[in-house]
């Protein structure tokens, strides 16, 4: 599973990238066989003016399934990252569950 971070405004620093990667792997490692890569993008939407403007976008590329894209926005970047990764984990679980249910239905139709 590859992990890529895009941080053009240098909001995270190396320690922040490490924390984001660690959190991603801990939340998504159970789906490791299904995930090709995780792309995390962070940005400050309106610059130094403050407010709820820290954006985190997580794209989880799955094998043989549709990609999962989650966006989260918060005043603190760490909360935006945590929320996006958590929601991404739930979405991946749903994708995998749907595929498994679909496979079981197809097998039952052909009598296996």
C-alpha positions as CSV (number, residue, x, y, z in Angstrom):
1,X,0.0,0.0,0.0
2,X,1.5,3.3,-1.1
3,X,1.0,6.5,0.8
4,X,1.4,9.9,-0.9
5,X,1.0,13.4,0.7
6,X,0.4,16.6,-1.2
7,X,1.1,19.7,1.0
8,X,1.9,22.6,-1.3
9,X,1.6,25.1,1.5
10,X,3.9,23.1,3.9
11,X,1.2,23.0,6.6
12,X,2.2,19.6,8.0
13,X,6.0,19.4,8.2
14,X,7.7,16.1,8.4
15,X,6.2,15.2,11.8
16,X,2.7,15.9,10.6
17,X,3.2,13.7,7.5
18,X,4.5,10.9,9.8
19,X,1.4,11.3,12.1
20,X,-1.0,11.3,9.1
21,X,0.7,8.2,7.6
22,X,0.7,6.4,11.0
23,X,-3.0,7.2,11.5
24,X,-3.9,6.1,7.9
25,X,-2.1,2.8,8.3
26,X,-3.6,2.0,11.7
27,X,-7.1,2.7,10.4
28,X,-6.8,1.1,7.0
29,X,-4.3,-1.7,7.5
30,X,-7.1,-4.3,7.9
31,X,-8.1,-3.5,4.3
32,X,-4.5,-3.7,3.1
33,X,-5.2,-6.5,0.5
34,X,-7.8,-4.3,-1.1
35,X,-6.0,-0.9,-1.2
36,X,-3.5,0.1,-3.9
37,X,-2.7,3.5,-2.6
38,X,-3.7,6.4,-0.3
39,X,-3.4,10.0,-1.5
40,X,-3.7,12.7,1.2
41,X,-4.0,16.3,0.2
42,X,-4.0,19.2,2.6
43,X,-4.5,22.9,2.1
44,X,-5.5,26.1,3.8
45,X,-8.4,27.3,1.7
46,X,-8.4,31.0,2.6
47,X,-4.9,31.5,3.8
48,X,-4.1,33.4,7.0
49,X,-7.6,34.8,7.6
50,X,-8.5,32.0,10.0
51,X,-11.8,30.2,10.3
52,X,-12.9,26.7,9.3
53,X,-10.6,26.6,6.3
54,X,-8.2,23.6,6.7
55,X,-9.1,21.1,4.1
56,X,-8.1,17.4,3.9
57,X,-8.9,15.3,0.9
58,X,-8.2,11.5,1.1
59,X,-8.3,9.4,-2.0
60,X,-8.2,5.7,-1.4
61,X,-7.5,3.7,-4.6
62,X,-8.9,0.2,-4.3
63,X,-8.2,-2.9,-6.3
64,X,-11.2,-4.0,-8.6
65,X,-13.5,-1.5,-6.9
66,X,-14.4,2.2,-7.2
67,X,-12.0,4.7,-5.6
68,X,-13.1,6.3,-2.3
69,X,-12.7,10.1,-2.0
70,X,-13.4,11.8,1.3
71,X,-13.1,15.5,2.0
72,X,-13.1,17.0,5.5
73,X,-12.8,20.7,6.6
74,X,-12.1,22.0,10.1
75,X,-10.4,24.8,11.9
76,X,-7.6,22.5,12.9
77,X,-5.8,20.5,10.3
78,X,-5.2,17.5,12.6
79,X,-9.0,17.1,13.2
80,X,-9.7,17.5,9.4
81,X,-7.2,14.7,8.7
82,X,-8.5,12.4,11.5
83,X,-12.1,12.9,10.3
84,X,-11.3,12.2,6.6
85,X,-9.3,9.1,7.4
86,X,-12.0,7.7,9.7
87,X,-14.8,8.4,7.2
88,X,-12.5,6.8,4.5
89,X,-12.1,3.7,6.6
90,X,-15.9,3.3,6.9
91,X,-16.4,3.9,3.2
92,X,-13.8,1.3,2.3
93,X,-15.5,-1.2,4.6
94,X,-18.8,-0.6,2.9
95,X,-17.3,-1.0,-0.5
96,X,-15.7,-4.3,0.4
97,X,-18.9,-5.5,2.1
98,X,-21.0,-4.7,-1.0
99,X,-18.7,-6.5,-3.2
100,X,-18.7,-9.6,-1.0
101,X,-22.5,-9.6,-0.8
102,X,-22.7,-9.2,-4.6
103,X,-20.4,-12.2,-5.0
104,X,-22.4,-14.3,-2.6
105,X,-25.6,-13.5,-4.5
106,X,-24.0,-14.4,-7.8
107,X,-22.8,-17.7,-6.4
108,X,-26.2,-18.6,-5.0
109,X,-27.8,-17.9,-8.4
110,X,-25.6,-20.4,-10.2
111,X,-26.1,-23.0,-7.4
112,X,-22.6,-23.1,-5.9
